[in-house]
């Protein structure tokens, strides 16, 4: 059981590191540090591979249809959560964050719609 707990913590840590390394890569790119940006991007991809392997080992990855249904539920929740966050950030006077929540909410909507299309195509094949 201790191994599973360590794996869960490692999965979370690796997943967080992906975002941080990507953000740092973008910052380095913005500063004209292309070699550093490329290195940080590659580290992010290594961390993504680690996280993906831990997700598999932890049983988070199932058959494709189940994976898509699971992710669709998550995208629907994320869309709703971000719509709420738009309002909260705006009410608190943080327009920049509100705008970003709105942009990411639209991304979640796009993801949701894409997954729905893929699921529909899978059903047509059955």
Secondary structure by P-SEA (a helix, b strand, c coil): caaaaaaaaaaaaaaaaaaaaaaaaaaaaaacaaaaaaaaaaaaaaaaaaaaaaaaaacccccaaaaaaaaaaaaaaaaaaaaaaaaaaaaacaaaaaaaaaaaaaaaaaaaaaaaaaaaaaaaac
